[in-house]
């Protein structure tokens, strides 16, 4: 006998509840709550969940409203937090689980220290290197499944491809003074993205050092396709390492079982791109049954006049992976 397990990832795209904001949270909920119910997920990894202030405390009130009347409102919860113990203003990571979360941690430069970098196109020119850090931590939860099985769930949101601002190189939010400034901003963003991927890979290896048969799933918005460096760094394919002794440490991209024509979670300039992924360990692959990408109504976020007011749903499609885990004997 086996037990079905559904794990989903969904970038909610700046879920918030600001006064006067359009579209309103109520409008967004009307579209997005049915999406969440359709996922039918036992474990749900969310990205871009903003916090709201109330009585001097910052809480995920917008998320609470979205989850009302759904099974997820009763799920166990893990979320990223500041050093002060509150959720972040913007872009929190959240893990919701029908099963007990025995512990959770977040990692930011625990495995990969900040870089030292001197901007070369900055105006005025920088004379000394400064610390270069990425904005978002990695969220890791240990979840107790049925039959004393432990699942390691890692939720990530890697740096976007938007170029990092370079001092004195921008006319406004959308206009750069020089192509060189834009290029350096893109280079810095790429370093941050790969740095987060490296830290994720180091966490994975730590888990596998403790248990080479660990059940590991990495979910989230990677801001990269499966054949780009950040995901290749996390996967650790033998084709890249050249070491067959590391085969059990390879992470598998589940979307490979989806036909290429339907393999996209975001539309940009008429092209479908797969930025949201679920990667699993070889031990978990044993129980893999299939994957869904709910991209039927996905709109092109780059089109002229394709504003959030017209499209209150997220620009990203949720991704769901299903497993059949053996029951305890």
KEMARKE-930213 format. One line per 5 residues: their letters; for each residue x, y, z of C-alpha. Coordinates in Angstrom, 1 decimal. Layout:
<rs>
a) X/Y/Z | ...
</rs>
This chain:
<rs>
xxxxx) 0.0/0.0/0.0 | 1.1/3.6/-0.6 | 0.1/7.1/0.5 | -0.2/9.9/-2.1 | 1.8/13.0/-1.4
xxxxx) 1.4/16.2/-3.3 | 4.0/19.0/-3.1 | 3.5/22.4/-4.8 | 5.4/25.6/-5.3 | 3.8/28.9/-6.2
xxxxx) 5.2/32.5/-6.5 | 2.2/34.6/-5.4 | 3.8/37.8/-6.9 | 3.9/40.4/-4.1 | 0.9/39.3/-2.1
xxxxx) 0.0/42.3/0.0 | -2.9/44.3/1.4 | -2.0/48.0/1.0 | -4.8/50.6/1.4 | -5.9/51.8/-2.1
xxxxx) -3.8/49.3/-3.9 | -5.1/48.1/-7.3 | -6.0/45.4/-7.8 | -7.2/45.0/-4.2 | -6.4/42.0/-2.1
xxxxx) -10.1/41.1/-2.3 | -9.9/41.1/-6.1 | -6.7/38.9/-6.0 | -8.2/36.5/-3.6 | -11.3/35.9/-5.8
xxxxx) -8.9/34.6/-8.6 | -6.1/33.0/-6.5 | -8.0/31.1/-3.8 | -9.5/28.7/-6.4 | -6.0/28.2/-7.8
xxxxx) -4.8/27.1/-4.3 | -7.7/24.8/-3.7 | -7.1/23.2/-7.1 | -3.5/22.4/-6.1 | -4.8/20.0/-3.5
xxxxx) -1.3/20.1/-1.9 | -0.1/18.4/1.2 | 2.9/20.6/1.3 | 2.9/24.1/-0.3 | 6.0/26.3/-0.8
xxxxx) 5.1/30.0/-1.4 | 7.3/32.9/-2.5 | 6.7/36.7/-2.5 | 4.4/36.8/0.5 | 4.6/40.4/2.0
xxxxx) 4.1/41.2/5.6 | 1.6/43.8/7.1 | 2.0/45.9/10.2 | -0.5/45.7/13.0 | -0.1/46.9/16.7
xxxxx) 3.6/47.2/16.2 | 3.9/43.6/14.9 | 4.5/42.5/11.3 | 2.4/39.5/10.3 | 1.3/37.7/7.2
xxxxx) -2.2/39.0/7.3 | -2.7/39.1/3.5 | -1.8/35.4/3.4 | -4.1/34.6/6.2 | -7.0/36.2/4.3
xxxxx) -6.1/34.3/1.2 | -6.0/31.0/3.0 | -9.4/31.5/4.8 | -11.9/28.7/4.0 | -9.2/26.5/2.5
xxxxx) -7.6/23.5/4.1 | -4.3/25.4/4.2 | -5.4/27.7/7.0 | -5.0/24.8/9.4 | -1.7/23.6/8.0
xxxxx) 1.6/23.8/10.0 | 3.7/26.9/8.9 | 7.3/27.9/8.5 | 8.4/31.3/7.3 | 11.5/33.4/6.9
xxxxx) 12.0/36.0/9.6 | 14.3/39.0/10.4 | 16.9/38.9/13.1 | 14.2/40.6/15.3 | 11.9/37.6/14.9
xxxxx) 9.3/39.2/12.7 | 8.5/38.4/9.1 | 10.0/40.6/6.4 | 8.2/43.5/4.8 | 8.4/41.9/1.4
xxxxx) 9.0/38.6/-0.3 | 8.8/36.2/2.5 | 9.2/32.5/1.9 | 6.5/30.3/3.5 | 6.1/26.5/3.8
xxxxx) 2.7/25.1/4.6 | 2.3/21.5/5.6 | -0.5/19.1/6.4 | 2.1/17.1/8.3 | 4.0/18.2/11.4
xxxxx) 7.0/20.5/10.8 | 9.5/19.3/13.4 | 11.9/22.1/12.9 | 12.8/24.8/10.4 | 15.8/27.1/9.7
xxxxx) 16.8/29.8/7.3 | 20.2/30.2/5.8 | 21.8/33.3/4.4 | 25.6/33.2/4.2 | 25.9/30.4/6.7
xxxxx) 27.5/28.2/4.1 | 28.6/30.8/1.5 | 30.1/34.1/2.9 | 29.3/37.4/1.3 | 31.5/38.5/-1.6
xxxxx) 33.7/41.5/-1.8 | 33.2/43.5/-5.0 | 34.2/46.9/-6.3 | 31.8/48.4/-8.9 | 33.7/49.4/-11.9
xxxxx) 31.2/51.6/-13.7 | 29.9/53.5/-10.6 | 29.8/57.2/-10.6 | 31.7/58.5/-8.7 | 34.1/55.5/-9.1
xxxxx) 34.4/53.2/-6.1 | 38.0/52.9/-4.7 | 37.4/50.0/-2.3 | 35.5/46.7/-2.6 | 32.3/46.5/-0.6
xxxxx) 30.4/43.5/0.8 | 28.0/42.0/-1.8 | 25.1/40.0/-0.3 | 22.0/38.5/-1.6 | 18.6/39.7/-0.4
xxxxx) 16.7/36.5/0.5 | 17.6/33.6/2.7 | 16.9/29.9/2.0 | 14.1/28.3/4.1 | 14.5/24.7/5.2
xxxxx) 12.0/22.6/7.0 | 12.0/19.0/8.3 | 8.6/17.5/7.9 | 7.5/14.3/9.7 | 5.6/12.2/7.2
xxxxx) 3.6/9.0/8.0 | 5.6/6.0/9.1 | 8.4/8.0/10.7 | 9.7/9.2/7.4 | 11.4/12.6/7.4
xxxxx) 11.2/14.9/4.4 | 13.6/17.8/4.0 | 11.8/20.6/2.2 | 13.9/23.6/0.9 | 12.1/26.7/-0.4
xxxxx) 14.1/29.2/-2.5 | 13.7/32.4/-4.4 | 16.9/33.2/-6.3 | 17.8/36.7/-7.4 | 15.9/37.9/-10.5
xxxxx) 17.6/38.7/-13.7 | 16.9/42.4/-13.3 | 20.2/44.2/-13.1 | 21.4/45.4/-9.7 | 21.4/49.2/-9.4
xxxxx) 24.9/50.7/-10.0 | 25.6/54.1/-8.3 | 25.2/57.0/-10.8 | 24.3/54.8/-13.7 | 20.5/55.2/-13.9
xxxxx) 18.5/58.1/-15.3 | 15.3/56.6/-13.7 | 13.9/53.2/-12.7 | 13.7/52.1/-16.3 | 16.5/53.9/-18.0
xxxxx) 20.3/53.3/-17.8 | 22.9/55.9/-18.7 | 25.3/53.4/-20.3 | 25.2/49.9/-21.7 | 28.2/49.1/-19.5
xxxxx) 26.3/50.1/-16.4 | 23.5/47.8/-17.4 | 25.9/45.0/-18.1 | 27.6/45.3/-14.7 | 24.3/45.4/-12.9
xxxxx) 23.3/42.1/-14.7 | 26.7/40.6/-13.8 | 26.2/41.4/-10.1 | 22.7/39.9/-10.2 | 24.1/36.8/-11.8
xxxxx) 26.7/36.5/-9.0 | 23.9/36.8/-6.4 | 21.8/34.2/-8.1 | 24.6/31.7/-8.4 | 25.8/32.4/-4.9
xxxxx) 22.3/31.5/-3.5 | 22.4/28.3/-5.7 | 25.9/27.5/-4.2 | 24.6/27.9/-0.7 | 21.6/25.7/-1.5
xxxxx) 23.9/23.0/-2.9 | 26.1/23.2/0.2 | 23.0/22.6/2.4 | 22.0/19.6/0.3 | 25.4/18.1/0.7
xxxxx) 25.3/18.6/4.4 | 22.0/16.7/4.5 | 23.3/13.9/2.4 | 26.5/13.7/4.5 | 24.2/13.0/7.5
xxxxx) 22.0/10.5/5.5 | 22.9/9.5/1.9 | 19.3/8.3/1.4 | 17.7/11.5/2.7 | 14.3/12.5/1.1
xxxxx) 15.0/16.0/-0.2 | 12.8/18.3/-2.3 | 13.9/21.8/-3.4 | 11.0/24.1/-4.5 | 10.7/27.7/-5.6
xxxxx) 11.3/30.4/-8.1 | 14.8/29.9/-9.3 | 14.7/32.7/-11.9 | 16.6/30.4/-14.2 | 15.9/27.6/-16.7
xxxxx) 17.0/24.0/-15.9 | 20.0/24.2/-18.2 | 21.3/27.5/-16.7 | 24.2/27.6/-14.2 | 22.2/28.2/-10.9
xxxxx) 20.1/25.0/-11.4 | 23.0/23.0/-12.7 | 24.9/24.0/-9.6 | 22.1/22.7/-7.4 | 21.6/19.6/-9.5
xxxxx) 25.2/18.4/-9.4 | 24.9/16.2/-12.5 | 27.6/13.6/-13.1 | 28.0/15.1/-16.6 | 29.3/18.3/-14.9
xxxxx) 31.3/16.8/-12.0 | 32.8/13.9/-14.0 | 32.5/11.8/-10.8 | 30.2/8.8/-10.9 | 30.7/8.4/-7.1
xxxxx) 28.5/11.4/-6.7 | 25.6/9.9/-8.6 | 23.4/9.5/-5.5 | 23.8/13.2/-4.8 | 22.3/14.4/-8.0
xxxxx) 19.1/16.4/-7.7 | 16.5/15.6/-10.4 | 14.4/18.3/-12.2 | 10.9/16.8/-12.2 | 9.7/18.9/-15.2
xxxxx) 11.7/16.7/-17.6 | 8.7/14.5/-17.7 | 6.6/17.3/-19.2 | 6.6/17.8/-23.0 | 8.8/20.8/-24.0
xxxxx) 5.8/22.6/-25.6 | 4.0/22.7/-22.2 | 7.0/23.2/-20.0 | 6.7/26.8/-18.8 | 5.7/28.6/-15.7
xxxxx) 6.0/32.2/-17.0 | 5.3/33.9/-20.3 | 7.6/36.8/-21.4 | 7.7/38.4/-24.8 | 5.6/35.6/-26.2
xxxxx) 8.0/32.9/-25.0 | 7.3/30.4/-22.3 | 10.0/30.0/-19.7 | 10.4/27.5/-16.8 | 11.5/29.5/-13.8
xxxxx) 9.6/27.7/-11.1 | 11.0/24.2/-10.4 | 10.8/21.2/-8.1 | 14.1/19.3/-7.7 | 14.2/16.0/-5.8
xxxxx) 16.9/13.6/-4.5 | 17.5/10.3/-6.1 | 15.9/8.6/-3.0 | 12.7/10.5/-3.5 | 12.7/9.9/-7.2
xxxxx) 11.8/6.3/-6.3 | 8.3/7.4/-5.4 | 7.8/10.0/-8.1 | 4.5/9.7/-10.0 | 4.1/12.9/-12.0
xxxxx) 4.1/16.6/-12.3 | 1.5/19.3/-13.2 | 2.1/22.9/-14.3 | -1.1/24.9/-14.0 | -0.3/27.3/-16.9
xxxxx) -3.6/27.2/-18.8 | -4.6/30.8/-18.1 | -1.1/32.3/-17.8 | -0.8/35.7/-19.3 | 2.2/37.4/-20.9
xxxxx) 3.5/39.7/-18.2 | 5.6/41.7/-20.7 | 2.8/42.8/-23.0 | 1.9/46.5/-23.2 | -1.0/47.4/-20.9
xxxxx) -0.9/43.9/-19.3 | -1.1/45.5/-15.8 | -1.9/43.8/-12.6 | -5.3/45.5/-12.6 | -6.2/43.5/-15.7
xxxxx) -4.5/40.4/-14.4 | -4.8/40.2/-10.6 | -3.5/36.7/-10.5 | 0.2/35.9/-10.3 | 2.5/36.1/-13.3
xxxxx) 3.8/32.6/-12.3 | 2.0/29.3/-12.7 | 2.0/26.9/-9.8 | 3.9/23.6/-10.1 | 2.8/20.4/-8.4
xxxxx) 4.6/17.1/-8.0 | 3.0/13.9/-6.8 | 4.5/10.9/-5.0 | 3.3/7.5/-3.8 | 5.2/6.9/-0.6
xxxx) 5.1/3.4/0.9 | 3.1/2.9/4.1 | 4.8/2.0/7.2 | 5.0/-1.8/7.9
</rs>
